[in-house]
Amino acid sequence: MPTILRPVNLHAACGNLPGMTDDNSIGSLVAAFGRESRWRVTGLLLCAIALDGCGAGSGEGLDIAGRPLAEGGDVPLAATLESIQVNVFDASCIDCHAGAAAPLGLRLDAPNSYTNLVGVPSQQNSSLLRVDPGKPDSSYLVQKLEGTASEGGRMPLGGPSVPDSTIAFVRQWIADGALPTETGELDGPTVVVSMEPPPSSILRSLPAEIVVGFDREIDASTINLFTFLLDRSVDGVFGNGDDLALSPASVAASPANSRVAIVDIGSIDPAEDTYRLTVTGSGPNIVLSVAGVALDGEFAGSFPSGDGVEGGDFVATFSVEGVQATLESIQANVFTPSCAVAGCHTGPAGPSLPAGMDLSSADASFANLVGVDSQQSAGDVRVVAGVADASYLVRKLEGTAAVGGRMPIGAAALDATTIAAIRAWIDAGAER
Amino acid sequence: MKDVARMMRLAGVIFGVFFSLQDVQAEPYIAVETGLRCGTCHVSPSGGGMRTAYGNIYSQTDFVAHKLGDHKPWTGEIGRYFAVGGDARWGWVRQDVPGQPAEESTDLEEFLAYVQIKPFPKYFSLYIDAKVLPDDAVVREQYAKLNLPGGEWWVRAGEFFLPYGFRLQDDEAFIRQVSGINYNTPDAGWELGYESGKWSAQLAVTRGTAGGPEVDSGKQYSARVSYVRQDWRVGGSFNFNDAAAGDRQMQNVFAGLNTGPLTWLAEVDYIIDDGAPTGRRKLWASLVEANWGYRQGHNLKLTFEWFDPDDEVDEDERNRVSLVWEYAPIHFMQGRVGYRRYDGIPQNAAQNREQFFAELHLWF
């Protein structure tokens, strides 16, 4: 930390000023003020501050991001999050994207970058994930770095672009599955570090594949239909005898990343149910690292898996649910993605909020719908608790309202199953 | 104690300079130069965005090198209840980063459109500030504002830019970039304001997500007070963001001074960020800007900025020095040509870049 106002050589820095005493101090300069035009004195003083008091750091003992080498030091550029964190995010992004003031809540400092990026929808373009594992071209992060995003400026905003050679490492990291850490060959058992879809997640539809990340390279021959088992509960409960075993089209190591296994479930009947993936670390068929270290699979809800001892299966579930007849489900599956999109039913009251109807949260939707008169159709109520047929919301969604277009306006109409769930919620009393 | 002492010392520098020179007064420099509050020329009391009728007239008369005849000036007012406006900026920039090929770009930087609806002109208005181009349209500000009887107090609710320090046009200035309060980060909530005589004050309570959706129950509290005289002004700001991801507290002092041909701006910001990877981090950012209006319609701007990203880490500080010539030949038009030099730690090339830029700014 340089001294802000250390004794300065004002004569040398800014030239002599009539009336200054020989002690060459700030006080002498101020004393001279009355004898010289004030703007010149001001200029000289600030010139002195600029030239002497606030120099740039020498960088001694720091890494490229300006952090002490003792915190980890320089990391060579590589297609790993650790390297990208230091060489890209820390070096170019966190002046803005850090702390509580990070734009759009997107914090890119070390503890937050992974969870804010990987698998997280972009707020500027909700059809894209910020980082879509395995898909650099459709990852919004890459588009922002390369300046091809549909919205906003190229990042770093106002700064020099990140060199293409550096972006290539970001692309490769994403193509490799966007794993959270570079681990190399480690001591201890093999563990699972990520899964997409995330464990315990609730999805609207069955994904085409399940991606499982490990902390090290896996022996590809141990990634197969005997070590990756998939079933579904049928009734929401596993282990009561009616579980249904499923047959993925394939199970294989990612061609781009030998730490990632991909389970292809694109051909499976996309039933609404709870699905369970088991990756075996015990029994006759187990997942092994290339060094022959067995999976330590026990999973307690957070990554990495394991109890520190080789052996044990990794078991995680996820659910596929359509829209349920509850406001929470309707909010998550209908209002938030289809109505409260930018420029429509979201935000505070104001001229740009259609019909003054904010549908951006369950509380807001309840307050703006249930028992509230329609602004568009006098005499109608948006949601009449217990009577879906009398609710203006239903007419707007079914396209039978006398005024205005069918909602969501400008987008595909909701399917009959979804509307039926909304009807059921209303008929059941439209409870909060 | 070290921080308090440093804050007091920096504040002393600013206050000392401006008060001791007595005829001190402060884009924000125009407000300082004219001795007016931001809200005199801009619809938003905090400055920026749509111009008021006065702001429009000023920009066609005293601001430009050549006034065009005796035409009736454009005020933006369409009748009594409606007003419109806009800004468009095209820019060319060349960035020279050591060890890398020079990078040039020419873009439409922004086309902004403003609409104000005044159902009760004296008391109540609705305002929208939207970026129309480039890319998709985005609403930056949208709020309803109520002026209370007496005219001194007002309240607005909606989405708006927060009151904190000087509202510089340059979002990449350290004091705006590091504070995170700039033209990229409107926030939603409400704001109470007071404008009377020499005082201007605002208090805002907002989501604290910098334009993002609400993610926790914590709010952001922003306050700014300024004392405005004909040739000088001084003020301070405070901001506290109660965030689950880590609280952030910011405070600054700022001042403006008109010394005849030169108009000065200065601001020092001190930020305590509890959400840093290494725990609490304390940051400093400052700006001193001199504007020399050597002829009407011309302005030469010299800016020195300093940023310390971590008070506990030595030798990580950065500088930014800018020299910009601004020329407004006729109404609704301004050109800007500039050079900017960044000085930072040598191991980070981007922190030691040079920038040459030119901009054409049109407005109505």
Interface residues (C-beta under 8 A of the other chain):
Chain A: M1 P2 I4 L5 V30 F33 S37 R38 W39 V41 T42 G43 L45 L46 I49 A50 C54 G55 A56 G57 S58 G59 E60 G61 L62 D63 I64 A65 G66 R67 P68 E71 D74 A91 S92 D95 C96 A98 G99 A100 A101 A102 P103 L104 G105 L106 R107 D109 A110 P111 N112 Q123 A149 S150 E151 G152 P156 L157 G158 G159 P160 S161 P163 A342 G343 G347 P348 A349 G350 P351 S352 S360 S361
Chain B: R6 R9 L10 V13 G16 V17 S20 L21 Q22 D23 Q95 V97 Q100 E103 I117 L126 I128 D135 D136 A137 V138 V139 Q142 Y143 A144 A157 G158 E159 D171 E172 Q177 V178 S179 G180 I181 N184 T185 A188 G208 T209 A210 G211 G212 P213 E214 V215 Q220 N241 A243 A245 G246 D247 R248 L257 T259 G260 P261 L262 W264 A266 I271 D273 G275 A276 P277 T278 S286 V288 A290 F304 W306 D308 P309 D310 D311 V313 D314 E315 D316 E317 R318 N319 V321 D343 G344 I345 P346 Q347 N348 A350 Q351 R353
